[in-house]
Amino acid sequence: MNIVWHEKTKQFHLYNDTISYIMYVQPNGEMGQLYFGGKIRDKEDFLYLSYRNFRPMVPGCGFDETFSMELNRQEYPGFGTTDLGTSAYQIECENGNRVSAFKYESHTIYSGKKALDGLPSTYAGEDDAMSLDVTLYDAAADVRMVLTYTIYNTLAVVTRSVRFVNCGKKQVVLNKALSACVDLPDQNYEWMQFSGAWARERKPIVRKIECGVVSIESKRGGSSPNQNPFIIVKRPNTDEFSGEAIGMSFVYSGNFVALADADTYGRLRLLMGIHPETFRWPLQENETFTTPEVIIAYSENGMNNLSQTYHDLYNNYLVRGNWKKRPRPILLNNWEATFMDFDEDKIVKIATKGKEAGVELFVLDDGWFGKRDDDYAGLGDWVENPKKLPNGMKGLAKKINELGLEFGFWIEPEMVNPDSDLYREHPDWAFAVPGIEPALGRHQYVLDFSKDEVVDYIYEMLYKVIDGANIAYIKWDMNRTLTDVFSHGIPGELQGCVYHKYVLGVYKLYTKLISAFPDILFESCSSGGARFDAGMMYYAPQAWCSDNTDGADRVRIQYGTSYGYPLSSIGAHVSAVPNQQTGRTVSIDFRANVACFGTFGYELDLNHLDDQEFERVKEQIKFMKEYREFLQYGKFYRLLSPYESDLAAWMVVSPDEKKALVGVYTMRSMVNSVDGRIRLQGLDESALYCIGEQSYYGDELMKAGLVLNGKNAPSFTKETDYSSCLIHLIKK
Ligand code: GLA
C-alpha cells in the first residue's frame, strides 16, 4: 500500500496490491480523476488518460479551449464553469454567486486514518491504511476544501470525505455537500440498487446504464427500507464470481442520494452523499462542515468478492468496542410471543423455557415503560411500568440473570406519543411546522434530536433505567419516517440543518450510551430493517434485518442484505408459525436453517412448541453455539439467488478452508424436478472434503458441483415447498 505524489506531473497514485486510484491537478488547478480500478504499476505520468481537444458547444477553459472539465473526469465537481454535469457540491456566497472553482493548494500524506468529528467512520491503525488530505481553495467564496482519502492495505477499498472551511468574514451557505464522486471513463455498466419497503427490504434490482441520470434516495430522515445507501455498478457480464464491480456505501443513517450520471461524451459519474433537497448549511467565519464518509470498493472477481470486501472491512474496521469480532449471543425476544401484553411472571416463564433450550440472552421488547399497553401511548416516558415490572428493570434483570441468562431490553428513544408525560410537558420537542397539523406514524411524533437538550434529557432517563441493572444488550428501534421537520425556537436560517443535525443527535446519544456502558451489545432496528446502513453499524454491530420473519421471505431479504453487509450484522430469528406477517407455515428446521446465517435467536414462546419441536430447538442452539463464530465471520458466498429461481443456496467457508456449510432452500417444489447441482466456492481444490459418509475433492465440488438429488446425492433436499438442508463439509 502506498500513496505517491509525483511532484513533476502533479499526480497522486493511491495503490495497494489490488487497486489503483489516480488523480491529478488539472491545468486549471482543480482536481481531476485519471483512473480507478485494478492495480496498475506506478509511474510518473498518466496524463494521457485525460482528454484534450476542442469540441463544439463544450465550454473550454479561458487559458486553453482544448481543456474542458466537462470532457474530463473530476474528483469533486462543482457546477457552472466548464463542467455542467451533476455537481457534488454547491456553495452560495453572500452576493448570490453559486459558481466555484477550487484550486489545489497543498496536501498531506499520513499513515492510518483520522476519525470524523461526530460522525461514524471506518478506522485503521498505522499499518492498516494510508491517508491523504488535499487542500483546495476557492477565491470566489473564500472557502477551503479538504478532500480526504484513505486506502486500506489489504482491502480493495478507498474511503472519502470532504471538509469545508469558511475562511472569509462573510457567511456562505452549503446548499449541497455530497461525499464522493467516481468519474468512470466509459458507460458499459449496469447499476444495482437494493430497494424495498417494510417487510420486504433490500431486493437487488439491476438495470442497464443508459445516457441520463439514474438515482436512488431517501428523504425519510433515516436511510429507509425503500432504498439502501449502498449501490454497485458492474460490467454487464459480471456475475457473482467474475467480472468488474464497484461499490459505494454511505456511512450515514439519514437522507441520502446516490446517482449515476451518464453524459453524452462517455463519462459515467457516480455520486453519493447527503440529500441536497433537505440540506442547507450556513457557515460563518472559521466554521467547518464535514461530510459523512463514502466507502468505495472494487472487485475484478465478481460481486461475491465485492461483498466479502465490505464484510471484511466492516468486521475489522467499522464495528468497534467489546463486540468487535465476537460471536453473537443466541437470544430470545418476547415481541412476537407476547407483544405488549406481559407481566414479570409471564416474561420469566418464557425466559425459563429459553434457558432450558440453551438460549443465552433474553430480550424484553416494547411495552415495559410508561402507560404502554398498546402503541398509542407511552413513548418518551422511559420509566418502568410498575404493573408490568413491579421490581423495575433491575429486579427483572436479576431474575433473568438468576436463571443463567443475560438480559437486555428495547427502546425507541427518538420518538414520543402525543399521549405521554414527555409530550405533555414538552410539546415543542416534537417536530411540527407552525400552522400544519403534524403527521402521525404509528401514532407517534418524532422528537427533535437536533436539539442537545432533547438528546441529553432522553439520555438521563435511559441512564437511570440501565444504571445498576445488569444490562447486556439494547435493541434501539425507530418506527416511523420523519415528516414536518421544523425545529422550534431556532433562527430560520438554521432550519435547513435540522435533518442532518437530527442524525448527529442520534449518533450523539449512541456515543453517550456506549461510553457509559461499553459492554452493552446494541442492535439497531427500524420497523425491522429500515435503517440498515454502515453508519448504524459503527454504533450497533448488529441490526434487526426485517420485521418479516417468515423463513421463505427471509431467504430473499437476507440474500439481498448480504451484498452490502456481513452475516455478523444480520439480525435473524426463528419465529412462530403461521407467520405473523405472511400467514405462511414453514418448518422449524427451515426457519432455523435460514436464521443461522445471521446473528440467530428466537422470537416466540418456546412453551408453545410440542416436545418434538422443542427438541429440535435444543439441537439448533447446540449447533449454532458450535458454528456461529465460523458462520458470522467466515467467508460468505451467494450461490443461487432466490430472486432468480425456486432453489436458493449460499455457503460459508472457514478462513482456513477446513470447514464449510452450505444452506440449500427449496422455495417451491417442482414435480419430477430437473437435476439439481450447485457449484461450490472457496474450497481448497486439492483437499478432500467429507460430506456425511462420502468424500469429494474441492475441485470436484467447485467444478462438477454438489449433486442435490437422486440416489447418488450426498444430501437430499426433500421435494416439497420450503424444504431445506444444511450440508456440512469437513476437510479430511
Ligand atoms: C418494531 C420492531 C419490532 C418490535 C416492534 C415493537 O416493529 O421492528 O421488532 O420491536 O417495533 O413495537
Residues whose N, C-alpha, C, O or C-beta is under 5 A from the ligand:
A	BS01	GLA	W335 D365 D366 C525 S526 S527 G528 D547
